[in-house]
Amino acid sequence: MTAARLAVPLFFALALRAAFGAPAPAEPTKQVTALAPQDIRWVTPPYYTDGRQRAYLRGDSSKGGDWIDRVRIPGGSRVLAHIHPDDEIVTVIEGTWYLGIGNGFDERKLRAYPAGSFIVIPAGVPHFLATKAGPVIVQASGQGIFRTKYVEE
């Protein structure tokens, strides 16, 4: 067979494929993550000894990578001054979260952030926390391993 005779059937095969389309590629297998409040699983990590609990919504803040957690803090709690090596990005989900900036807990420096508030505490900025009525739930997110260093004992 000559090249010209082979080209004609090849041309028609390609034309038919173009006219009727190639089979559609398979849909990507992406999975939706959705949790209703009753489906959120709360745990007490070993570094929480004051009644706080954490829920790992996406990723694992103890292992690194991108993560989103929720923290439930009992009413009447105080968290002494501490820092984080990365920005702390927080949204108040429920209740009122009290935040103060400084190297030592000072009730007069606390500022109230009600549900719906959004706060970014830059890496290395010493801060302290409190709740009055409770519980308070905040959502924190970040990248890397979540670490806390207390500057006040």
HELIX and SHEET records of a PDB file:
HELIX    1   1 ALA A    3  PHE A   20  1                                  18    
HELIX    2   2 PRO A   37  ASP A   39  5                                   3    
HELIX    3   3 GLU A  107  LYS A  109  5                                   3    
SHEET    1   A 5 GLN A  53  ASP A  60  0                                        
SHEET    2   A 5 GLY A  64  ILE A  73 -1                                        
SHEET    3   A 5 VAL A 136  GLN A 143 -1                                        
SHEET    4   A 5 GLU A  88  GLU A  94 -1                                        
SHEET    5   A 5 PHE A 118  ILE A 121 -1                                        
SHEET    1   B 5 ARG A 111  PRO A 114  0                                        
SHEET    2   B 5 THR A  96  ILE A 101 -1                                        
SHEET    3   B 5 HIS A 127  ALA A 130 -1                                        
SHEET    4   B 5 ARG A  78  ILE A  83 -1                                        
SHEET    5   B 5 LYS A 149  TYR A 150 -1                                        
END                                                                             
